[in-house]
């Protein structure tokens, strides 16, 4: 079985340690545990990077390896055409995930390049919402396998 890839962008390694009123108190290690629990028997690759280049390299790795991608691109959501281009090369389902509701925030957080490729977008469910992101990704993968 091909793995699910959960990719996290810049600053998310600080999750649970800063701005708890926006991002909560759950750490990234706890988010990984949530994702693994929700994925059940499915293999799962969980990564975080602060580098745009490294994030694109991870998407390239996923192109060759992954059944689907759940990605929280953090600030690269709003800036990176290179990330969008890389995601467009991936043939499986892509779920874009944000802990906070980006649409409730300042206008600079409203235009996501990644949404132009994502099959689904989840925002505002908090860190526990990664579990729903994993469920949605598995459903999208299974739906494609039925056709
Ligand atoms: O809500 C999300 O998940 C975001 O993708 C998080 C990004 C932010 O740029 C997006 O607009 C929404 C990154 C937030 C900064 O990272 C922090 C991590 C831990 C604590 C404070 C900030």
Backbone and ligand atoms as CSV (ligand in chain L), in Angstrom:
chain,resi,resn,atom,element,x,y,z
A,1,UNK,N,N,0.844,-1.200,0.000
A,1,UNK,CA,C,0.000,0.000,0.000
A,1,UNK,C,C,0.885,1.258,0.000
A,2,UNK,N,N,0.563,2.187,-0.907
A,2,UNK,CA,C,1.349,3.427,-0.960
A,2,UNK,C,C,1.058,4.299,0.261
A,3,UNK,N,N,2.017,5.030,0.776
A,3,UNK,CA,C,1.775,5.847,1.973
A,3,UNK,C,C,1.006,7.139,1.700
A,4,UNK,N,N,0.371,7.636,2.760
A,4,UNK,CA,C,-0.154,9.006,2.759
A,4,UNK,C,C,1.019,9.911,3.101
A,5,UNK,N,N,1.105,11.063,2.463
A,5,UNK,CA,C,2.131,12.046,2.811
A,5,UNK,C,C,1.453,13.223,3.519
A,6,UNK,N,N,1.935,13.550,4.710
A,6,UNK,CA,C,1.458,14.736,5.433
A,6,UNK,C,C,2.617,15.713,5.492
A,7,UNK,N,N,2.475,16.828,4.779
A,7,UNK,CA,C,3.567,17.797,4.643
A,7,UNK,C,C,3.191,19.105,5.338
A,8,UNK,N,N,4.125,19.620,6.116
A,8,UNK,CA,C,3.896,20.844,6.892
A,8,UNK,C,C,4.972,21.871,6.587
A,9,UNK,N,N,4.525,23.102,6.355
A,9,UNK,CA,C,5.448,24.163,5.951
A,9,UNK,C,C,6.038,24.950,7.111
A,10,UNK,N,N,6.542,26.149,6.790
A,10,UNK,CA,C,7.382,26.900,7.715
A,10,UNK,C,C,6.695,27.305,9.020
A,11,UNK,N,N,7.466,27.205,10.066
A,11,UNK,CA,C,7.113,27.633,11.426
A,11,UNK,C,C,6.221,26.643,12.172
A,12,UNK,N,N,5.701,25.656,11.482
A,12,UNK,CA,C,4.802,24.721,12.154
A,12,UNK,C,C,5.536,23.817,13.145
A,13,UNK,N,N,6.871,23.799,13.081
A,13,UNK,CA,C,7.652,23.088,14.124
A,13,UNK,C,C,7.489,23.770,15.482
A,14,UNK,N,N,6.998,25.011,15.499
A,14,UNK,CA,C,6.789,25.754,16.748
A,14,UNK,C,C,5.364,25.587,17.286
A,15,UNK,N,N,4.591,24.764,16.625
A,15,UNK,CA,C,3.180,24.576,17.007
A,15,UNK,C,C,3.061,24.212,18.495
A,16,UNK,N,N,2.104,24.826,19.164
A,16,UNK,CA,C,1.872,24.549,20.582
A,16,UNK,C,C,2.741,25.388,21.496
A,17,UNK,N,N,3.679,26.130,20.907
A,17,UNK,CA,C,4.627,26.892,21.735
A,17,UNK,C,C,4.457,28.398,21.581
A,18,UNK,N,N,3.761,28.851,20.537
A,18,UNK,CA,C,3.542,30.274,20.274
A,18,UNK,C,C,2.093,30.485,19.823
A,19,UNK,N,N,1.569,31.682,20.069
A,19,UNK,CA,C,0.232,32.088,19.613
A,19,UNK,C,C,-0.835,31.008,19.841
A,20,UNK,N,N,-0.960,30.502,21.077
A,20,UNK,CA,C,-1.956,29.443,21.331
A,20,UNK,C,C,-3.390,29.902,21.070
A,21,UNK,N,N,-3.644,31.234,21.134
A,21,UNK,CA,C,-5.007,31.731,20.883
A,21,UNK,C,C,-5.410,31.501,19.422
A,22,UNK,N,N,-4.419,31.398,18.518
A,22,UNK,CA,C,-4.731,31.128,17.098
A,22,UNK,C,C,-4.521,29.644,16.778
A,23,UNK,N,N,-3.385,29.094,17.230
A,23,UNK,CA,C,-2.989,27.761,16.765
A,23,UNK,C,C,-3.135,26.666,17.826
A,24,UNK,N,N,-3.595,27.029,19.036
A,24,UNK,CA,C,-3.823,26.021,20.069
A,24,UNK,C,C,-2.540,25.601,20.769
A,25,UNK,N,N,-2.638,24.567,21.586
A,25,UNK,CA,C,-1.506,24.128,22.410
A,25,UNK,C,C,-0.973,22.754,21.984
A,26,UNK,N,N,-1.579,22.171,20.960
A,26,UNK,CA,C,-1.127,20.862,20.461
A,26,UNK,C,C,0.200,21.041,19.722
A,27,UNK,N,N,1.173,20.186,20.038
A,27,UNK,CA,C,2.479,20.289,19.369
A,27,UNK,C,C,2.454,19.514,18.041
A,28,UNK,N,N,3.498,19.742,17.242
A,28,UNK,CA,C,3.563,19.035,15.954
A,28,UNK,C,C,3.745,17.528,16.164
A,29,UNK,N,N,4.471,17.154,17.216
A,29,UNK,CA,C,4.632,15.719,17.524
A,29,UNK,C,C,3.268,15.098,17.837
A,30,UNK,N,N,2.433,15.867,18.543
A,30,UNK,CA,C,1.076,15.370,18.840
A,30,UNK,C,C,0.233,15.300,17.565
A,31,UNK,N,N,0.416,16.276,16.665
A,31,UNK,CA,C,-0.298,16.236,15.379
A,31,UNK,C,C,0.098,14.978,14.602
A,32,UNK,N,N,1.388,14.662,14.634
A,32,UNK,CA,C,1.839,13.439,13.937
A,32,UNK,C,C,1.135,12.208,14.523
A,33,UNK,N,N,1.049,12.152,15.850
A,33,UNK,CA,C,0.386,11.005,16.500
A,33,UNK,C,C,-1.090,10.938,16.091
A,34,UNK,N,N,-1.745,12.104,16.025
A,34,UNK,CA,C,-3.160,12.169,15.601
A,34,UNK,C,C,-3.297,11.605,14.188
A,35,UNK,N,N,-2.401,12.031,13.306
A,35,UNK,CA,C,-2.468,11.577,11.903
A,35,UNK,C,C,-2.251,10.070,11.808
A,36,UNK,N,N,-1.251,9.562,12.541
A,36,UNK,CA,C,-0.942,8.121,12.476
A,36,UNK,C,C,-2.113,7.293,13.014
A,37,UNK,N,N,-2.715,7.773,14.122
A,37,UNK,CA,C,-3.865,7.062,14.695
A,37,UNK,C,C,-5.007,7.011,13.675
A,38,UNK,N,N,-5.258,8.166,13.033
A,38,UNK,CA,C,-6.389,8.247,12.096
A,38,UNK,C,C,-6.136,7.428,10.825
A,39,UNK,N,N,-4.873,7.306,10.445
A,39,UNK,CA,C,-4.535,6.565,9.219
A,39,UNK,C,C,-4.665,5.060,9.434
A,40,UNK,N,N,-4.717,4.619,10.712
A,40,UNK,CA,C,-4.857,3.186,10.993
A,40,UNK,C,C,-3.685,2.405,10.429
A,41,UNK,N,N,-4.002,1.394,9.609
A,41,UNK,CA,C,-2.956,0.519,9.058
A,41,UNK,C,C,-2.219,1.138,7.876
A,42,UNK,N,N,-2.725,2.246,7.377
A,42,UNK,CA,C,-2.068,2.843,6.202
A,42,UNK,C,C,-0.712,3.422,6.585
A,43,UNK,N,N,0.321,3.167,5.786
A,43,UNK,CA,C,1.606,3.812,6.061
A,43,UNK,C,C,1.504,5.320,5.854
A,44,UNK,N,N,2.265,6.056,6.646
A,44,UNK,CA,C,2.151,7.518,6.598
A,44,UNK,C,C,3.534,8.148,6.761
A,45,UNK,N,N,3.843,9.049,5.863
A,45,UNK,CA,C,5.083,9.824,5.946
A,45,UNK,C,C,4.706,11.212,6.441
A,46,UNK,N,N,5.309,11.642,7.552
A,46,UNK,CA,C,4.962,12.938,8.164
A,46,UNK,C,C,6.216,13.809,8.184
A,47,UNK,N,N,6.154,14.979,7.542
A,47,UNK,CA,C,7.339,15.839,7.455
A,47,UNK,C,C,6.976,17.302,7.702
A,48,UNK,N,N,7.951,18.033,8.221
A,48,UNK,CA,C,7.840,19.501,8.344
A,48,UNK,C,C,9.157,20.104,7.887
A,49,UNK,N,N,9.055,21.213,7.162
A,49,UNK,CA,C,10.270,21.932,6.779
A,49,UNK,C,C,9.997,23.435,6.767
A,50,UNK,N,N,11.058,24.190,7.061
A,50,UNK,CA,C,10.958,25.650,6.972
A,50,UNK,C,C,11.423,26.171,5.617
A,51,UNK,N,N,11.835,25.262,4.745
A,51,UNK,CA,C,12.426,25.655,3.465
A,51,UNK,C,C,11.484,25.374,2.294
A,52,UNK,N,N,11.298,26.362,1.434
A,52,UNK,CA,C,10.445,26.179,0.252
A,52,UNK,C,C,11.037,25.106,-0.663
A,53,UNK,N,N,12.361,25.157,-0.834
A,53,UNK,CA,C,13.030,24.172,-1.695
A,53,UNK,C,C,12.793,22.747,-1.167
A,54,UNK,N,N,12.958,22.586,0.139
A,54,UNK,CA,C,12.788,21.247,0.726
A,54,UNK,C,C,11.339,20.780,0.610
A,55,UNK,N,N,10.395,21.718,0.745
A,55,UNK,CA,C,8.978,21.337,0.636
A,55,UNK,C,C,8.667,20.867,-0.790
A,56,UNK,N,N,9.235,21.554,-1.771
A,56,UNK,CA,C,9.037,21.150,-3.178
A,56,UNK,C,C,9.677,19.784,-3.416
A,57,UNK,N,N,10.860,19.570,-2.842
A,57,UNK,CA,C,11.503,18.251,-2.975
A,57,UNK,C,C,10.637,17.152,-2.349
A,58,UNK,N,N,9.973,17.469,-1.250
A,58,UNK,CA,C,9.088,16.476,-0.621
A,58,UNK,C,C,7.882,16.182,-1.506
A,59,UNK,N,N,7.363,17.220,-2.171
A,59,UNK,CA,C,6.255,16.981,-3.115
A,59,UNK,C,C,6.751,16.097,-4.262
A,60,UNK,N,N,7.974,16.340,-4.734
A,60,UNK,CA,C,8.539,15.486,-5.800
A,60,UNK,C,C,8.654,14.034,-5.327
A,61,UNK,N,N,9.083,13.861,-4.083
A,61,UNK,CA,C,9.168,12.507,-3.518
A,61,UNK,C,C,7.773,11.870,-3.496
A,62,UNK,N,N,6.777,12.678,-3.094
A,62,UNK,CA,C,5.396,12.175,-3.036
A,62,UNK,C,C,4.886,11.798,-4.425
A,63,UNK,N,N,5.307,12.539,-5.449
A,63,UNK,CA,C,4.876,12.225,-6.823
A,63,UNK,C,C,5.229,10.781,-7.156
A,64,UNK,N,N,6.383,10.343,-6.693
A,64,UNK,CA,C,6.831,8.977,-6.985
A,64,UNK,C,C,6.285,7.943,-6.003
A,65,UNK,N,N,5.933,8.377,-4.784
A,65,UNK,CA,C,5.678,7.403,-3.719
A,65,UNK,C,C,4.259,7.391,-3.150
A,66,UNK,N,N,3.561,8.547,-3.167
A,66,UNK,CA,C,2.387,8.700,-2.286
A,66,UNK,C,C,1.066,8.327,-2.942
A,67,UNK,N,N,0.131,7.857,-2.103
A,67,UNK,CA,C,-1.251,7.633,-2.545
A,67,UNK,C,C,-2.029,8.948,-2.529
A,68,UNK,N,N,-1.648,9.862,-1.641
A,68,UNK,CA,C,-2.319,11.152,-1.525
A,68,UNK,C,C,-1.508,12.062,-0.630
A,69,UNK,N,N,-1.784,13.373,-0.739
A,69,UNK,CA,C,-1.038,14.366,0.051
A,69,UNK,C,C,-2.009,15.204,0.872
A,70,UNK,N,N,-1.726,15.305,2.171
A,70,UNK,CA,C,-2.370,16.305,3.037
A,70,UNK,C,C,-1.293,17.338,3.315
A,71,UNK,N,N,-1.545,18.579,2.934
A,71,UNK,CA,C,-0.492,19.591,3.074
A,71,UNK,C,C,-0.996,20.830,3.795
A,72,UNK,N,N,-0.235,21.229,4.827
A,72,UNK,CA,C,-0.408,22.548,5.431
A,72,UNK,C,C,0.810,23.354,5.001
A,73,UNK,N,N,0.672,24.114,3.919
A,73,UNK,CA,C,1.849,24.805,3.376
A,73,UNK,C,C,2.240,26.055,4.160
A,74,UNK,N,N,1.446,26.398,5.195
A,74,UNK,CA,C,1.686,27.592,6.021
A,74,UNK,C,C,1.850,28.808,5.094
A,75,UNK,N,N,2.836,29.659,5.323
A,75,UNK,CA,C,2.923,30.917,4.560
A,75,UNK,C,C,3.158,30.692,3.066
A,76,UNK,N,N,3.727,29.524,2.671
A,76,UNK,CA,C,3.944,29.267,1.240
A,76,UNK,C,C,2.628,29.124,0.481
A,77,UNK,N,N,1.532,28.905,1.223
A,77,UNK,CA,C,0.185,28.871,0.634
A,77,UNK,C,C,-0.058,30.099,-0.234
A,78,UNK,N,N,0.416,31.240,0.281
A,78,UNK,CA,C,0.031,32.534,-0.299
A,78,UNK,C,C,1.114,33.127,-1.195
A,79,UNK,N,N,2.241,32.416,-1.299
A,79,UNK,CA,C,3.389,33.004,-2.008
A,79,UNK,C,C,3.980,32.125,-3.096
A,80,UNK,N,N,3.774,30.802,-3.023
A,80,UNK,CA,C,4.644,29.920,-3.802
A,80,UNK,C,C,3.991,29.320,-5.043
A,81,UNK,N,N,4.266,29.959,-6.185
A,81,UNK,CA,C,3.848,29.369,-7.460
A,81,UNK,C,C,4.623,28.089,-7.736
A,82,UNK,N,N,5.868,28.024,-7.225
A,82,UNK,CA,C,6.696,26.825,-7.421
A,82,UNK,C,C,6.065,25.622,-6.714
A,83,UNK,N,N,5.511,25.864,-5.528
A,83,UNK,CA,C,4.829,24.790,-4.805
A,83,UNK,C,C,3.573,24.361,-5.568
A,84,UNK,N,N,2.814,25.338,-6.072
A,84,UNK,CA,C,1.621,25.024,-6.875
A,84,UNK,C,C,2.017,24.182,-8.086
A,85,UNK,N,N,3.076,24.573,-8.774
A,85,UNK,CA,C,3.523,23.821,-9.956
A,85,UNK,C,C,3.887,22.383,-9.594
A,86,UNK,N,N,4.570,22.219,-8.465
A,86,UNK,CA,C,4.963,20.864,-8.033
A,86,UNK,C,C,3.722,20.035,-7.725
A,87,UNK,N,N,2.758,20.629,-7.015
A,87,UNK,CA,C,1.538,19.884,-6.666
A,87,UNK,C,C,0.736,19.501,-7.912
A,88,UNK,N,N,0.811,20.362,-8.943
A,88,UNK,CA,C,0.094,20.042,-10.195
A,88,UNK,C,C,0.656,18.795,-10.865
A,89,UNK,N,N,1.910,18.454,-10.560
A,89,UNK,CA,C,2.521,17.252,-11.158
A,89,UNK,C,C,2.061,15.971,-10.461
A,90,UNK,N,N,1.480,16.130,-9.275
A,90,UNK,CA,C,1.037,14.958,-8.505
A,90,UNK,C,C,-0.321,14.503,-9.018
A,91,UNK,N,N,-0.474,13.218,-9.270
A,91,UNK,CA,C,-1.717,12.741,-9.889
A,91,UNK,C,C,-2.789,12.306,-8.888
A,92,UNK,N,N,-2.395,12.037,-7.645
A,92,UNK,CA,C,-3.364,11.607,-6.634
A,92,UNK,C,C,-4.069,12.797,-5.987
A,93,UNK,N,N,-4.951,12.514,-5.015
A,93,UNK,CA,C,-5.664,13.587,-4.339
A,93,UNK,C,C,-4.786,14.428,-3.409
A,94,UNK,N,N,-5.120,15.717,-3.364
A,94,UNK,CA,C,-4.417,16.671,-2.492
A,94,UNK,C,C,-5.450,17.345,-1.597
A,95,UNK,N,N,-5.224,17.284,-0.281
A,95,UNK,CA,C,-6.058,18.018,0.673
A,95,UNK,C,C,-5.204,19.135,1.270
A,96,UNK,N,N,-5.684,20.359,1.130
A,96,UNK,CA,C,-5.021,21.514,1.744
A,96,UNK,C,C,-5.605,21.713,3.134
A,97,UNK,N,N,-4.739,21.876,4.114
A,97,UNK,CA,C,-5.210,21.959,5.497
A,97,UNK,C,C,-4.620,23.188,6.191
A,98,UNK,N,N,-5.478,23.911,6.904
A,98,UNK,CA,C,-5.034,25.023,7.760
A,98,UNK,C,C,-5.687,24.883,9.131
A,99,UNK,N,N,-4.875,25.038,10.150
A,99,UNK,CA,C,-5.372,24.944,11.533
A,99,UNK,C,C,-6.386,26.060,11.800
A,100,UNK,N,N,-6.023,27.271,11.397
A,100,UNK,CA,C,-6.892,28.428,11.613
A,100,UNK,C,C,-7.776,28.638,10.378
A,101,UNK,N,N,-8.824,29.444,10.561
A,101,UNK,CA,C,-9.668,29.804,9.416
A,101,UNK,C,C,-9.027,30.995,8.717
A,102,UNK,N,N,-8.289,30.711,7.651
A,102,UNK,CA,C,-7.521,31.765,6.971
A,102,UNK,C,C,-8.444,32.860,6.417
A,103,UNK,N,N,-9.696,32.524,6.154
A,103,UNK,CA,C,-10.618,33.508,5.567
A,103,UNK,C,C,-11.153,34.501,6.595
A,104,UNK,N,N,-10.952,34.172,7.870
A,104,UNK,CA,C,-11.388,35.062,8.943
A,104,UNK,C,C,-10.267,36.064,9.273
A,105,UNK,N,N,-9.115,35.877,8.653
A,105,UNK,CA,C,-7.950,36.677,9.001
A,105,UNK,C,C,-7.738,37.826,8.003
A,106,UNK,N,N,-6.581,38.473,8.076
A,106,UNK,CA,C,-6.306,39.625,7.219
A,106,UNK,C,C,-6.336,39.213,5.741
A,107,UNK,N,N,-6.652,40.185,4.844
A,107,UNK,CA,C,-6.779,39.854,3.407
A,107,UNK,C,C,-5.560,39.146,2.811
A,108,UNK,N,N,-4.336,39.367,3.321
A,108,UNK,CA,C,-3.171,38.665,2.747
A,108,UNK,C,C,-3.269,37.157,2.914
A,109,UNK,N,N,-4.122,36.688,3.827
A,109,UNK,CA,C,-4.281,35.245,4.044
A,109,UNK,C,C,-5.454,34.656,3.248
A,110,UNK,N,N,-6.029,35.446,2.359
A,110,UNK,CA,C,-7.255,34.980,1.684
A,110,UNK,C,C,-7.006,34.310,0.341
A,111,UNK,N,N,-5.877,34.620,-0.310
A,111,UNK,CA,C,-5.671,34.038,-1.643
A,111,UNK,C,C,-4.637,32.919,-1.601
A,112,UNK,N,N,-5.130,31.709,-1.694
A,112,UNK,CA,C,-4.253,30.534,-1.641
A,112,UNK,C,C,-3.947,30.046,-3.046
A,113,UNK,N,N,-2.660,29.990,-3.382
A,113,UNK,CA,C,-2.262,29.371,-4.657
A,113,UNK,C,C,-2.535,27.867,-4.622
A,114,UNK,N,N,-2.305,27.263,-3.462
A,114,UNK,CA,C,-2.443,25.808,-3.328
A,114,UNK,C,C,-3.886,25.364,-3.598
A,115,UNK,N,N,-4.851,26.225,-3.239
A,115,UNK,CA,C,-6.269,25.888,-3.485
A,115,UNK,C,C,-6.577,25.710,-4.966
A,116,UNK,N,N,-5.717,26.275,-5.833
A,116,UNK,CA,C,-5.946,26.122,-7.281
A,116,UNK,C,C,-5.672,24.692,-7.734
A,117,UNK,N,N,-4.999,23.894,-6.884
A,117,UNK,CA,C,-4.751,22.481,-7.195
A,117,UNK,C,C,-5.474,21.528,-6.237
A,118,UNK,N,N,-5.736,21.972,-5.021
A,118,UNK,CA,C,-6.278,21.071,-3.993
A,118,UNK,C,C,-7.639,20.510,-4.411
A,119,UNK,N,N,-7.866,19.248,-4.062
A,119,UNK,CA,C,-9.185,18.641,-4.289
A,119,UNK,C,C,-10.142,19.014,-3.170
A,120,UNK,N,N,-9.602,19.283,-1.985
A,120,UNK,CA,C,-10.415,19.703,-0.843
A,120,UNK,C,C,-9.583,20.642,0.014
A,121,UNK,N,N,-10.279,21.536,0.717
A,121,UNK,CA,C,-9.614,22.499,1.593
A,121,UNK,C,C,-10.315,22.482,2.948
A,122,UNK,N,N,-9.536,22.298,4.008
A,122,UNK,CA,C,-10.081,22.339,5.374
A,122,UNK,C,C,-9.365,23.455,6.124
A,123,UNK,N,N,-10.141,24.299,6.819
A,123,UNK,CA,C,-9.541,25.399,7.570
A,123,UNK,C,C,-10.397,25.714,8.783
A,124,UNK,N,N,-9.743,26.003,9.905
A,124,UNK,CA,C,-10.459,26.487,11.079
A,124,UNK,C,C,-10.878,25.418,12.058
A,125,UNK,N,N,-10.423,24.182,11.850
A,125,UNK,CA,C,-10.832,23.076,12.735
A,125,UNK,C,C,-9.840,22.828,13.859
A,126,UNK,N,N,-8.786,23.638,13.925
A,126,UNK,CA,C,-7.753,23.431,14.944
A,126,UNK,C,C,-6.850,22.265,14.578
A,127,UNK,N,N,-5.871,22.005,15.435
A,127,UNK,CA,C,-4.909,20.931,15.148
A,127,UNK,C,C,-5.563,19.557,15.134
A,128,UNK,N,N,-6.602,19.380,15.975
A,128,UNK,CA,C,-7.306,18.082,15.991
A,128,UNK,C,C,-7.930,17.795,14.625
A,129,UNK,N,N,-8.155,18.869,13.860
A,129,UNK,CA,C,-8.763,18.734,12.533
A,129,UNK,C,C,-7.904,17.967,11.551
A,130,UNK,N,N,-6.599,17.791,11.862
A,130,UNK,CA,C,-5.768,16.971,10.972
A,130,UNK,C,C,-6.393,15.576,10.811
A,131,UNK,N,N,-7.057,15.097,11.867
A,131,UNK,CA,C,-7.698,13.777,11.790
A,131,UNK,C,C,-8.755,13.775,10.688
A,132,UNK,N,N,-9.534,14.867,10.616
A,132,UNK,CA,C,-10.557,14.954,9.561
A,132,UNK,C,C,-9.912,15.071,8.188
A,133,UNK,N,N,-8.778,15.745,8.150
A,133,UNK,CA,C,-8.040,15.847,6.886
A,133,UNK,C,C,-7.586,14.482,6.398
A,134,UNK,N,N,-7.113,13.647,7.328
A,134,UNK,CA,C,-6.675,12.295,6.959
A,134,UNK,C,C,-7.863,11.471,6.461
A,135,UNK,N,N,-8.991,11.563,7.177
A,135,UNK,CA,C,-10.192,10.826,6.744
A,135,UNK,C,C,-10.624,11.266,5.355
A,136,UNK,N,N,-10.627,12.576,5.126
A,136,UNK,CA,C,-11.016,13.098,3.807
A,136,UNK,C,C,-10.058,12.599,2.730
A,137,UNK,N,N,-8.771,12.586,3.036
A,137,UNK,CA,C,-7.781,12.133,2.047
A,137,UNK,C,C,-7.998,10.657,1.707
A,138,UNK,N,N,-8.228,9.832,2.725
A,138,UNK,CA,C,-8.451,8.397,2.486
A,138,UNK,C,C,-9.721,8.201,1.641
A,139,UNK,N,N,-10.771,8.979,1.947
A,139,UNK,CA,C,-12.008,8.853,1.157
A,139,UNK,C,C,-11.774,9.226,-0.301
A,140,UNK,N,N,-10.990,10.280,-0.521
A,140,UNK,CA,C,-10.703,10.697,-1.901
A,140,UNK,C,C,-9.896,9.627,-2.638
A,141,UNK,N,N,-8.946,9.006,-1.924
A,141,UNK,CA,C,-8.135,7.935,-2.533
A,141,UNK,C,C,-9.028,6.754,-2.884
A,142,UNK,N,N,-9.888,6.369,-1.932
A,142,UNK,CA,C,-10.749,5.184,-2.168
A,142,UNK,C,C,-11.747,5.441,-3.284
A,143,UNK,N,N,-12.270,6.679,-3.354
A,143,UNK,CA,C,-13.215,7.021,-4.417
A,143,UNK,C,C,-12.562,6.854,-5.786
A,144,UNK,N,N,-11.305,7.285,-5.908
A,144,UNK,CA,C,-10.602,7.144,-7.196
A,144,UNK,C,C,-10.351,5.691,-7.547
A,145,UNK,N,N,-10.150,4.858,-6.512
A,145,UNK,CA,C,-9.867,3.438,-6.785
A,145,UNK,C,C,-11.113,2.723,-7.296
A,146,UNK,N,N,-12.314,3.293,-6.974
A,146,UNK,CA,C,-13.566,2.652,-7.406
A,146,UNK,C,C,-13.853,2.883,-8.879
A,147,UNK,N,N,-13.311,3.966,-9.465
A,147,UNK,CA,C,-13.657,4.264,-10.882
A,147,UNK,C,C,-12.702,3.590,-11.857
L,1,LIG,O1,O,-3.638,27.941,10.158
L,1,LIG,C1,C,-2.702,27.373,9.580
L,1,LIG,O2,O,-2.485,26.169,9.664
L,1,LIG,C2,C,-1.722,28.207,8.762
L,1,LIG,O3,O,-1.384,27.469,7.578
L,1,LIG,C3,C,-0.487,28.412,9.611
L,1,LIG,C4,C,0.538,29.306,8.942
L,1,LIG,C5,C,-0.076,30.638,8.534
L,1,LIG,O4,O,0.853,31.393,7.777
L,1,LIG,C6,C,-1.303,30.393,7.663
L,1,LIG,O5,O,-1.884,31.611,7.354
L,1,LIG,C7,C,-2.328,29.526,8.351
L,1,LIG,C8,C,1.812,29.414,9.783
L,1,LIG,C9,C,1.613,29.955,11.137
L,1,LIG,C10,C,2.885,30.290,11.815
L,1,LIG,O6,O,3.341,29.169,12.531
L,1,LIG,C11,C,3.181,29.134,13.888
L,1,LIG,C12,C,3.290,27.917,14.435
L,1,LIG,C13,C,3.155,27.790,15.790
L,1,LIG,C14,C,2.886,28.861,16.573
L,1,LIG,C15,C,2.772,30.094,15.983
L,1,LIG,C16,C,2.933,30.236,14.628
